[in-house]
């Protein structure tokens, strides 16, 4: 990991005045088989009964910071303006890692200082950021294993009631960044990385619609190489191929996805997070 820095002069910083918002979005790796998400919601509603809670995702693979970073990148701009986004993908819980709160993209993010906001902050810049240290806004008892309940949820609820982030703790100008994989291009192809596997088994890569359009324009066409399983045709709708045939499509996130019509691509192709997908010219 590398340490980033706030640059208020950056042209990408969005300087906005945020007003109190009842919208609190939760992103965790807790899943839904335990009580953890429900208890976080209980804490929020105990402090602000009018809060509107958005379940952004709870199926992030355990402790997978890169996957959580991509989920945020794909979703943050669809959240209500002023929303408070709580990120609890936190393998360093109870240790020396800090908890941060940042204003960016017209929203407030409460998150562990482990790089999980790298892609959003790189794209949007930072208006202000503080280290969350004021125990006035924590629960009375704080465990070493469940800061999502005892700190994150409580802090978010207080923010939703109008508490300014400056009251949470001292301003800070640094945060941890993670290395994010980027597509690699060469004369006859490009390699993308699987950044997310959705519930249908679709393999969502980091090849953006813009990059694919550039490649198609340059080459006059392209397909996705699936190795021993042949290739996937790049199409604009699932019905363009027969059932149980592989395809590649720009999905709703704005990135190239590899799918199998009527089937689970991840299971059938044996691919998952971090694996590479090759786009080749005809």
C-alpha positions in Angstrom: 0.0 0.0 0.0 1.0 3.6 -0.6 -0.1 6.7 1.3 -2.1 9.2 -0.6 -2.4 12.9 0.2 -5.2 15.5 0.0 -4.6 18.1 -2.7 -7.1 20.9 -2.4 -5.8 22.4 -5.6 -6.5 19.4 -7.6 -8.9 20.3 -10.5 -10.9 17.1 -9.8 -11.9 18.1 -6.2 -15.6 18.7 -6.0 -16.2 21.5 -3.5 -19.8 21.3 -2.3 -21.7 22.2 0.9 -23.3 19.1 2.3 -26.5 19.4 4.2 -27.8 16.7 6.7 -29.0 13.6 5.0 -31.0 10.7 6.3 -29.6 8.4 3.7 -27.0 5.9 5.0 -25.5 3.3 2.6 -23.8 0.2 4.0 -21.1 -1.8 2.3 -19.7 -4.7 4.2 -18.2 -8.2 3.8 -20.5 -9.5 6.6 -22.9 -11.5 4.4 -26.5 -11.9 5.7 -26.3 -15.2 7.6 -25.2 -13.5 10.9 -26.6 -10.7 12.9 -23.9 -8.2 12.1 -25.7 -6.1 9.4 -28.9 -6.1 11.4 -27.2 -4.9 14.5 -25.5 -2.1 12.6 -28.9 -1.0 11.3 -30.3 -1.2 14.9 -27.6 1.1 16.1 -28.3 3.6 13.3 -32.0 3.6 13.9 -31.6 3.9 17.7 -29.7 7.2 17.1 -31.7 8.4 14.2 -35.1 6.7 13.8 -35.7 8.6 10.5 -32.6 7.2 8.8 -33.1 5.6 5.4 -30.7 2.7 5.2 -29.4 1.5 1.8 -27.9 -2.0 1.6 -25.3 -1.3 -1.1 -23.7 -4.8 -0.8 -22.9 -7.2 2.0 -21.4 -10.0 -0.2 -17.9 -8.6 -0.7 -15.5 -11.6 -0.3 -14.2 -11.5 3.3 -11.5 -8.9 3.7 -11.2 -8.3 0.0 -10.3 -4.6 -0.1 -9.8 -4.4 -3.9 -13.3 -5.9 -4.5 -14.9 -3.4 -2.1 -13.0 -0.6 -3.9 -14.5 -1.6 -7.2 -18.0 -1.9 -5.8 -17.8 1.7 -4.5 -16.4 2.8 -7.9 -19.3 1.2 -9.7 -22.0 2.5 -7.4 -21.3 5.7 -5.5 -22.6 8.1 -8.1 -26.1 6.5 -8.0 -26.4 7.2 -4.2 -28.4 10.3 -3.2 -26.5 13.5 -2.9 -25.3 14.0 0.6 -25.6 10.3 1.4 -23.3 8.9 4.1 -21.5 5.8 2.9 -20.3 3.4 5.5 -17.6 0.9 4.4 -16.8 -2.0 6.7 -14.4 -4.2 4.9 -11.9 -4.0 7.6 -9.3 -6.8 8.2 -7.3 -4.4 10.4 -10.2 -4.0 12.9 -8.9 -3.5 16.5 -5.4 -2.8 15.4 -3.5 0.4 14.6 -5.3 1.4 11.4 -7.3 4.6 11.5 -10.9 5.2 10.8 -11.4 8.1 8.4 -14.3 10.3 7.3 -14.1 12.1 3.9 -16.3 14.4 1.9 -16.0 13.6 -1.8 -18.3 13.5 -4.8 -21.0 15.3 -2.8 -21.2 12.5 -0.2 -19.6 11.5 3.0 -17.6 8.3 3.4 -16.8 6.6 6.8 -14.2 4.0 6.1 -11.1 2.2 7.5 -7.8 3.6 6.4 -6.8 0.5 4.3 -7.1 1.8 0.7 -10.7 0.8 0.2 -11.6 4.3 -1.2 -8.6 4.5 -3.5 -10.6 4.5 -6.8 -13.3 6.8 -5.7 -10.9 9.4 -4.2 -8.6 9.2 -7.2 -11.5 9.9 -9.5 -13.3 12.5 -7.4 -10.7 14.2 -5.2 -11.3 15.1 -1.6 -13.0 18.2 -0.2 -12.0 17.4 3.4 -11.0 14.5 5.5 -10.7 13.8 9.2 -9.4 11.0 11.5 -12.4 9.6 13.4 -11.3 9.8 17.1 -14.0 11.6 19.1 -15.5 8.9 21.3 -18.5 11.2 22.0 -19.9 9.7 18.7 -19.0 6.0 19.5 -21.1 3.6 21.5 -20.1 3.5 25.2 -18.5 0.1 24.9 -16.2 -0.5 21.9 -15.2 -4.1 21.1 -11.9 -5.0 19.3 -13.7 -7.0 16.7 -16.9 -5.1 15.7 -16.1 -1.5 15.0 -18.9 -1.6 12.4 -21.4 -1.6 15.2 -19.6 0.4 17.8 -18.0 3.1 15.7 -19.0 3.2 12.1 -22.7 2.8 12.5 -22.9 5.2 15.4 -20.7 7.8 13.7 -22.8 7.6 10.5 -26.0 8.1 12.5 -24.7 11.2 14.2 -23.6 12.6 10.8 -27.1 12.0 9.5 -28.4 14.2 12.3 -26.2 17.1 11.2 -22.9 16.6 13.0 -20.1 18.2 11.0 -17.2 15.9 10.2 -14.8 18.3 11.8 -16.3 17.3 15.2 -15.3 13.7 14.6 -11.6 14.3 14.9 -8.5 16.1 13.6 -8.1 16.9 9.9 -5.7 14.7 8.1 -4.1 14.9 4.7 -3.0 11.4 4.2 -4.6 8.0 3.6 -3.5 4.6 2.5 -3.8 3.7 -1.2 -3.8 0.3 -2.7 -2.4 -0.7 -6.1 -5.2 -1.1 -8.6 -4.7 -3.3 -11.6 -5.3 -1.6 -15.0 -5.9 -3.2 -18.4 -2.8 -3.7 -20.4 -2.9 -3.1 -24.2 -0.7 -4.1 -27.1 -0.9 -4.1 -30.8 -3.2 -7.1 -31.2 -4.9 -7.4 -27.9 -5.7 -6.1 -24.4 -5.7 -7.9 -21.0 -8.4 -7.0 -18.5 -8.8 -8.2 -14.9 -11.9 -9.7 -13.3 -12.8 -7.1 -10.6 -16.2 -8.5 -9.5 -18.3 -11.6 -9.9 -22.0 -10.9 -9.4 -24.8 -13.1 -8.2 -25.5 -14.4 -11.7 -21.8 -15.5 -12.2 -21.1 -12.6 -14.6 -17.4 -11.7 -14.7 -17.1 -7.9 -14.5 -13.7 -6.7 -15.7 -11.9 -3.4 -15.6 -12.1 -2.9 -19.3 -14.2 0.2 -19.5 -16.7 1.0 -22.3 -14.4 3.8 -23.4 -11.4 1.5 -23.8 -13.4 -1.1 -25.6 -14.8 1.5 -28.0 -11.3 2.7 -28.7 -10.1 -0.9 -29.4 -13.1 -1.6 -31.6 -12.5 1.6 -33.6 -8.8 0.8 -34.0 -9.2 -2.9 -34.9 -12.6 -2.9 -36.7 -13.8 -5.6 -34.3 -12.8 -7.8 -31.4 -13.7 -10.9 -29.4 -12.8 -12.2 -26.0 -10.4 -15.1 -25.8 -11.5 -17.8 -23.4 -8.6 -20.1 -24.0 -9.5 -23.8 -24.3 -13.2 -22.8 -24.2 -13.0 -20.8 -27.4 -14.1 -17.2 -27.6 -16.9 -14.9 -26.5 -18.6 -12.7 -29.1 -18.9 -9.0 -28.0 -22.6 -8.2 -28.3 -25.1 -5.5 -27.2 -27.8 -7.9 -25.7 -27.8 -11.4 -24.2 -30.3 -12.6 -26.7 -27.7 -12.1 -29.5 -26.3 -15.5 -28.7 -27.9 -18.9 -28.2 -28.5 -20.3 -24.7 -25.4 -21.7 -22.9 -23.1 -19.7 -25.2 -20.5 -17.3 -23.9 -20.8 -13.6 -24.6 -19.1 -10.3 -23.7 -21.1 -7.2 -23.1 -20.8 -3.7 -21.6 -22.8 -4.1 -18.4 -24.7 -1.6 -16.3 -21.5 -0.7 -14.4 -19.9 0.6 -17.6 -17.4 -2.2 -17.9 -17.0 -5.3 -20.1 -18.6 -8.4 -18.6 -18.2 -12.0 -19.7 -21.4 -14.0 -19.3 -23.0 -17.2 -20.4 -26.6 -16.8 -21.5 -28.7 -18.8 -19.1 -25.7 -20.1 -17.1 -23.1 -19.1 -14.5 -19.9 -17.9 -16.3 -17.7 -18.0 -13.2 -18.6 -21.6 -12.5 -18.6 -22.8 -16.1 -15.4 -21.1 -17.1 -13.6 -21.6 -13.8 -12.7 -17.9 -13.5 -12.9 -15.5 -10.6 -11.6 -12.3 -9.0 -8.2 -11.3 -10.2 -8.2 -13.6 -13.2 -7.4 -12.2 -16.6 -9.5 -11.8 -19.7 -8.0 -11.2 -23.1 -9.6 -9.1 -25.7 -8.2 -9.8 -29.2 -8.5 -8.2 -32.6 -10.1 -10.2 -35.4 
